[in-house]
Amino acid sequence: GSRADAASANRSQAGALPNPELSIEAENIFGDDEFEGLDSAEITYGVEQLVELPGKRGSRVNIAESETARSYLERDAAQLDLIRDVTIAYAELVAAQQELSILEEERGLAAEVRDSVAAKVEAGKEPPIQKNKAQIELSSSEIALDRARRMAIAKKQTLAALMGSDTADFAVQPGSLPAVTEPEPLETYQAHVAQTPDVQTLEAGVTQAQAALSLEKANVLPDPTVSLGVKQFREDDSQAFVAGVSLPIPVFNINRAGIERAGHELNAAKLDQRSGQLSLQTTLIETYGNFTSAYREASALQTAVLPGAEEAFQFARGGYDAGKFGYLEVLDAQRTLFDARRQFNEAVLDYHQQRAALERLSALHANTQISNKEISQ
């Protein structure tokens, strides 16, 4: 904001006209004979004004306006960066809390299985080694749960820092994130790239370089200085008007080097514009690919993998309690279930991370998009 305000002030200054100059000149004073003292003095009171030739002030104003536009666009880009970073940090915190919830449930199930195995060992239906395996599985769940708690705290502190808060005394809910929706076509995002601050900043850079070249060309012709004044003759107390024009002669300096430098800078600005636009389009396409992949993965996990893993675990657990399966089948089904839940949680997080990056690149946000297929986390 401060840089943008400074650029606006520079724009006002660029349009200001040169100040006039007041001059006072005294002749025939304190000399010899009849020029002794001030009696024969000739005093001229005058005003001089530099007159800028056409093209100079306008080019200077165009340069300042382009600089102002770039400052405001850079501010807008920084705001979009912050929105992206806060969105990703929020999604990471939600995912960390979801991971914590999964591990808490996993720890609870591990404790139940351990108790069930211990009962079978006491009844002589399982060898003691199975109880040890169940206890190891429970201990591993508790270690992972403790690590997840620390991760959730760290993610909350990161989000608080991005939001400018010294304390992380807030809570987030999984449902507060935008729904996992089927991506819009790539063309929807590509159509908005031209209106992003990034592309407009590149365009403003070319405009500024063009104005700078125009100014250097205009500086080939020097500006004349016009003067107007009154001469006072002390000897007979008479007066007369004095007028004049001075014009530097462009012999040794015709600003050839300045024009050449400005031309190279304009070419460089155009190359930066083309390469910048190409880079943005390439990044957009890559991010969109990651975005759609994350959506497909989350969709497949929710519709096919998770229900099957849930059913397999319940079947193995019931069969174990009925004595039809061994402990290894239960353990394998349990690991498969929670691995699927964690994988789904990671896919949803990846979806929100890629979505935030895509919306940053295209300057679009979730509340401006229309979606028709949703996945609940």
C-alpha positions in Angstrom: 0.0 0.0 0.0 2.8 2.5 0.9 4.7 1.8 -2.4 1.5 2.3 -4.4 0.8 5.6 -2.6 4.4 6.6 -3.3 4.0 5.8 -6.9 0.8 7.9 -7.0 2.7 10.8 -5.6 5.4 10.3 -8.2 2.7 10.5 -10.9 1.5 13.9 -9.6 5.1 15.2 -9.5 5.7 14.0 -13.1 2.9 16.1 -14.4 4.2 19.3 -12.7 5.4 22.2 -14.9 8.9 23.6 -14.5 9.1 26.5 -12.0 9.8 30.0 -13.4 13.0 31.8 -12.3 13.3 35.3 -11.1 16.4 37.2 -12.0 17.8 40.7 -11.0 20.8 42.1 -12.8 22.6 45.4 -12.2 25.0 47.0 -14.6 27.2 50.1 -14.5 27.6 50.2 -10.7 30.6 51.1 -8.5 32.8 51.9 -11.4 35.0 54.8 -12.4 34.1 58.4 -13.2 30.5 58.7 -14.3 29.8 55.0 -13.3 30.8 55.6 -9.7 28.1 54.5 -7.2 24.6 53.7 -8.4 23.6 56.9 -10.2 24.3 55.4 -13.6 23.1 51.9 -12.8 20.9 49.9 -15.2 18.9 47.3 -13.3 17.0 44.6 -15.0 14.1 42.7 -13.3 13.2 39.6 -15.2 11.4 36.2 -15.2 12.7 33.2 -17.1 10.6 30.2 -18.0 11.7 26.8 -19.4 9.2 25.7 -22.1 9.1 22.0 -22.5 8.6 20.8 -26.1 5.6 18.5 -26.8 6.0 14.9 -25.9 8.3 15.2 -22.9 5.8 15.9 -20.1 3.3 13.5 -21.6 5.9 10.7 -21.7 7.1 11.5 -18.2 3.5 11.2 -17.0 3.0 7.9 -18.9 6.1 6.5 -17.2 4.8 7.5 -13.8 1.3 6.2 -14.5 2.7 2.8 -15.6 4.8 2.7 -12.4 1.7 3.5 -10.3 -0.2 0.8 -12.1 2.5 -1.8 -11.5 2.6 -0.8 -7.8 -1.1 -1.4 -7.4 -0.9 -4.6 -9.4 1.9 -5.9 -7.3 -0.1 -5.1 -4.2 -3.1 -7.1 -5.6 -0.7 -10.0 -6.4 0.6 -9.9 -2.9 -3.0 -10.1 -1.6 -3.7 -13.1 -3.8 -0.5 -14.7 -2.5 -1.7 -14.2 1.0 -5.2 -15.6 0.2 -3.5 -18.7 -1.3 -1.1 -19.2 1.7 -3.9 -18.8 4.2 -6.2 -21.2 2.3 -3.4 -23.8 2.1 -2.5 -23.3 5.8 -6.2 -23.7 6.8 -6.5 -26.8 4.7 -3.4 -28.3 6.2 -4.7 -27.6 9.7 -8.0 -29.3 8.9 -6.1 -32.3 7.5 -3.9 -32.4 10.6 -6.9 -32.4 12.8 -8.6 -35.1 10.6 -5.4 -37.1 10.9 -5.5 -36.7 14.6 -9.1 -37.9 14.7 -8.2 -41.0 12.5 -5.3 -41.9 14.7 -7.4 -41.5 17.9 -10.0 -43.9 16.4 -7.1 -46.2 15.3 -5.7 -46.1 18.8 -9.1 -47.0 20.3 -9.5 -49.9 17.9 -6.0 -51.1 18.6 -6.8 -51.1 22.3 -10.0 -53.1 21.7 -8.1 -55.6 19.5 -5.4 -55.9 22.2 -8.0 -56.6 24.9 -9.7 -59.1 22.7 -6.4 -60.9 21.9 -5.4 -60.8 25.5 -8.7 -62.5 26.5 -8.1 -65.3 23.9 -4.6 -65.7 25.1 -5.8 -66.1 28.7 -8.4 -68.7 27.5 -5.6 -70.6 25.7 -7.1 -69.9 22.2 -4.1 -67.8 21.0 -0.4 -68.1 21.6 1.2 -65.4 23.9 3.1 -64.0 21.0 -0.2 -62.6 19.5 -0.7 -60.6 22.7 2.7 -59.0 22.2 2.0 -58.2 18.6 -1.3 -56.5 19.6 0.5 -54.5 22.3 3.2 -53.4 19.8 0.4 -52.3 17.4 -1.2 -50.3 20.2 2.1 -48.7 21.2 2.8 -47.7 17.6 -0.7 -46.1 17.4 0.0 -44.1 20.5 3.3 -42.9 19.1 1.7 -41.8 15.9 -1.1 -40.2 17.8 1.4 -38.1 19.8 3.2 -37.0 16.7 -0.1 -36.0 15.1 -1.0 -33.9 18.1 2.3 -32.0 17.8 1.7 -31.6 14.0 -1.8 -30.1 14.6 -0.4 -27.6 17.1 2.3 -26.6 14.6 -0.2 -26.2 11.8 -2.4 -24.0 14.0 0.5 -21.8 14.9 1.4 -21.4 11.2 -2.1 -20.3 10.3 -2.2 -17.9 13.2 1.1 -16.3 12.0 -0.3 -15.9 8.5 -3.4 -14.3 9.9 -1.3 -11.9 12.0 -2.3 -13.3 15.3 0.1 -13.9 18.2 -2.0 -16.7 19.7 -3.6 -19.7 18.1 -6.8 -19.7 20.3 -9.2 -20.7 17.6 -10.8 -23.9 16.3 -11.6 -25.1 12.8 -14.1 -27.5 11.5 -13.6 -29.9 8.6 -16.9 -28.8 7.0 -15.7 -25.2 6.8 -13.6 -25.9 3.8 -15.1 -25.7 0.3 -16.6 -29.0 -0.8 -14.5 -31.3 -2.9 -16.1 -30.6 -6.3 -15.5 -31.8 -9.8 -13.1 -29.4 -11.5 -14.3 -26.9 -14.1 -12.8 -27.2 -17.6 -9.3 -25.9 -18.0 -10.6 -23.2 -20.4 -12.5 -21.7 -17.5 -9.2 -20.9 -15.7 -7.3 -20.0 -18.8 -9.8 -17.4 -19.8 -9.1 -15.4 -16.6 -5.3 -15.5 -16.8 -5.2 -12.3 -18.9 -7.0 -10.4 -16.2 -4.6 -11.5 -13.4 -2.3 -8.9 -11.7 0.7 -11.0 -12.9 -0.1 -10.6 -16.6 -1.2 -7.0 -16.2 2.1 -6.2 -14.4 4.0 -7.5 -17.4 1.9 -5.4 -19.7 2.5 -2.3 -17.6 6.2 -3.0 -17.8 6.0 -2.9 -21.6 3.9 0.3 -21.5 6.4 1.9 -19.1 9.4 1.0 -21.4 7.6 2.4 -24.4 7.0 5.7 -22.7 10.6 5.8 -21.6 11.7 5.3 -25.2 9.4 8.1 -26.3 10.8 10.4 -23.6 14.4 9.7 -24.8 13.5 10.5 -28.4 11.8 13.7 -27.3 14.9 14.7 -25.3 16.9 15.0 -28.6 15.5 18.5 -29.0 16.5 20.8 -26.2 13.9 23.0 -24.4 14.0 26.7 -25.0 14.0 29.2 -22.2 11.9 32.4 -22.6 12.7 35.5 -20.6 10.7 38.7 -20.0 11.7 41.7 -17.9 12.0 45.4 -17.2 15.2 47.4 -17.4 15.5 50.5 -15.2 17.9 53.3 -16.1 18.8 55.2 -12.9 20.5 58.0 -14.7 17.3 59.4 -16.2 14.9 57.2 -14.3 13.5 55.7 -17.5 12.4 52.1 -18.1 12.2 49.6 -21.0 11.0 46.1 -21.6 13.5 43.3 -22.2 12.6 40.0 -23.9 14.7 37.1 -25.0 14.9 33.4 -26.0 17.7 31.0 -25.4 18.0 27.6 -27.1 20.8 25.0 -26.6 22.3 23.8 -29.9 22.3 19.9 -30.1 25.7 19.5 -31.6 27.7 17.3 -29.2 24.9 15.5 -27.4 21.8 14.2 -29.4 20.9 11.6 -26.8 21.8 8.7 -29.1 23.0 6.4 -26.3 19.8 7.2 -24.3 17.6 6.2 -27.2 19.6 3.0 -27.7 19.4 2.1 -24.1 15.6 2.7 -23.9 15.2 0.6 -27.1 17.0 -2.4 -25.5 15.0 -2.0 -22.3 11.7 -2.1 -24.4 12.8 -5.3 -26.1 13.7 -6.8 -22.8 10.3 -5.8 -21.4 8.6 -7.5 -24.4 10.7 -10.7 -23.9 9.8 -10.7 -20.2 6.1 -10.4 -21.1 6.2 -13.3 -23.5 8.2 -15.6 -21.3 6.1 -14.6 -18.2 2.9 -15.3 -20.0 4.2 -18.7 -21.3 5.4 -19.6 -17.8 2.0 -18.7 -16.3 0.2 -20.8 -18.9 2.6 -23.8 -18.3 2.2 -23.6 -14.6 -1.6 -23.3 -14.9 -1.8 -26.4 -17.1 0.5 -28.4 -14.7 -1.4 -27.3 -11.6 -4.8 -28.1 -13.3 -3.5 -31.6 -14.0 -2.5 -32.0 -10.3 -5.9 -30.6 -9.3 -7.9 -33.1 -11.4 -5.7 -36.0 -10.3 -6.3 -35.1 -6.7 -10.1 -35.0 -7.3 -10.1 -38.4 -9.0 -8.0 -39.9 -6.3 -10.3 -38.6 -3.5 -13.4 -39.6 -5.5 -12.1 -43.2 -6.0 -11.0 -43.5 -2.4 -14.4 -42.4 -1.1 -16.6 -44.4 -3.5 -14.7 -47.6 -3.8 -11.7 -48.1 -1.5 -13.0 -46.8 1.8 -16.3 -48.7 1.8 -14.5 -51.9 0.9 -11.9 -51.4 3.6 -14.6 -50.7 6.2 -16.5 -53.9 5.2 -13.4 -56.0 5.2 -12.4 -54.9 8.7 -15.8 -55.4 10.1 -16.0 -58.9 8.5 -12.5 -59.8 9.8 -13.3 -58.5 13.3 -16.5 -60.4 13.5 -14.9 -63.5 12.2 -12.1 -63.3 14.7 -14.5 -62.9 17.6 -16.3 -65.9 16.3 -13.1 -67.9 16.0 -13.2 -68.1 12.2 -10.1 -66.0 11.5 -6.7 -65.5 13.1 -5.3 -62.3 14.6 -3.2 -61.6 11.5 -6.3 -61.3 9.3 -7.7 -58.7 11.8 -4.5 -56.8 11.9 -4.1 -56.7 8.1 -7.7 -55.5 7.7 -7.3 -52.8 10.4 -4.1 -51.5 8.7 -5.8 -51.5 5.3 -8.7 -49.5 6.7 -6.7 -46.8 8.4 -4.2 -46.5 5.5 -7.2 -45.9 3.2 -8.6 -43.2 5.6 -5.2 -41.5 5.8 -4.8 -41.7 2.0 -8.2 -40.1 1.5 -7.3 -37.4 4.0 -4.1 -36.7 2.1 -5.9 -36.7 -1.3 -8.4 -34.1 0.1 -5.6 -32.0 1.4 -3.8 -32.2 -2.0 -7.1 -31.2 -3.7 -7.4 -28.1 -1.6 -3.7 -27.2 -2.0 -3.9 -27.5 -5.8 -7.2 -25.7 -5.9 -5.7 -22.8 -3.9 -2.7 -22.7 -6.3 -5.0 -22.8 -9.4 -7.3 -20.0 -8.1 -4.2 -17.9 -7.3 -2.9 -18.3 -10.9 -6.3 -17.5 -12.4 -7.4 -15.0 -9.7 -10.6 -17.1 -9.3 -12.0 -18.2 -5.9 -14.3 -20.9 -4.7 -17.3 -18.7 -4.3 -17.2 -17.7 -8.0 -17.2 -21.1 -9.4 -20.3 -23.3 -10.2 -19.9 -27.0 -9.3 -22.3 -29.9 -9.7 -20.6 -32.9 -8.0 -19.4 -32.9 -4.4 -17.5 -35.2 -2.1 -17.8 -34.9 1.7 -14.8 -35.4 3.8 
